[in-house]
Amino acid sequence: MSEQNKAFVRLLIEEVIGRGNFALVDDLVADDYVGHSSFPGTSTREGHKQFFVALRRAFPDLQITVEDQIAEGDQVVTRWSARGTHKGEFAGIQPTGKRAVMTGIDIDRIANGKLVECWTKSDDMGLLQQIGAIPEPVQRA
């Protein structure tokens, strides 16, 4: 089952986020999905889907790479990286045209062939610094 769950999560990442096939969200994510993320409004299935729609609009050339996956029972841990060019509004930030790389780790729980819960930890601060929304920290000698 662990290998099946890893393939399931990879399909979600590659098709929904990577290719923008948002129609799959309704098929692959449970109605009562619960998301745990630093981005507001992503705790429900619809909020989860709308976040990825907004992300693809903001970074239309978004590429996501699964770096590692570990699975046990009904949970899959995925370490991922994403890169793209900030060409649309993102979280109220106007497009800057800057390339950015973001990394993160998700812990997904699968039940009855659907994603039912996800915990996401991502480098939000690094992303905001790269697109110029907040200043880089000052390096001291």
Secondary structure as the mmCIF struct_conf table of DSSP 4:
data_model
#
loop_
_struct_conf.conf_type_id
_struct_conf.id
_struct_conf.beg_label_comp_id
_struct_conf.beg_label_asym_id
_struct_conf.beg_label_seq_id
_struct_conf.end_label_comp_id
_struct_conf.end_label_asym_id
_struct_conf.end_label_seq_id
HELX_RH_AL_P HELX_RH_AL_P1 SER A 2 LEU A 11
HELX_RH_PI_P HELX_RH_PI_P1 LEU A 12 GLY A 18
TURN_TY1_P TURN_TY1_P1 ARG A 19 ARG A 19
TURN_TY1_P TURN_TY1_P2 PHE A 22 PHE A 22
HELX_RH_AL_P HELX_RH_AL_P2 ALA A 23 LEU A 28
STRN STRN1 VAL A 29 HIS A 36
BEND BEND1 SER A 38 PHE A 39
TURN_TY1_P TURN_TY1_P3 PRO A 40 GLY A 41
BEND BEND2 SER A 43 THR A 44
HELX_RH_AL_P HELX_RH_AL_P3 ARG A 45 ALA A 58
BEND BEND3 PHE A 59 PHE A 59
TURN_TY1_P TURN_TY1_P4 PRO A 60 ASP A 61
STRN STRN2 GLN A 63 GLU A 72
TURN_TY1_P TURN_TY1_P5 GLY A 73 ASP A 74
STRN STRN3 GLN A 75 THR A 85
BEND BEND4 GLY A 88 GLY A 88
STRN STRN4 PHE A 90 PHE A 90
TURN_TY1_P TURN_TY1_P6 ALA A 91 GLY A 92
STRN STRN5 ILE A 93 ILE A 93
HELX_LH_PP_P HELX_LH_PP_P1 GLN A 94 PRO A 95
STRN STRN6 ARG A 99 ALA A 111
TURN_TY1_P TURN_TY1_P7 ASN A 112 GLY A 113
STRN STRN7 LYS A 114 SER A 122
HELX_RH_AL_P HELX_RH_AL_P4 ASP A 124 GLN A 130
TURN_TY1_P TURN_TY1_P8 ILE A 131 GLY A 132
BEND BEND5 ALA A 133 ILE A 134
HELX_LH_PP_P HELX_LH_PP_P2 PRO A 135 ARG A 140
#
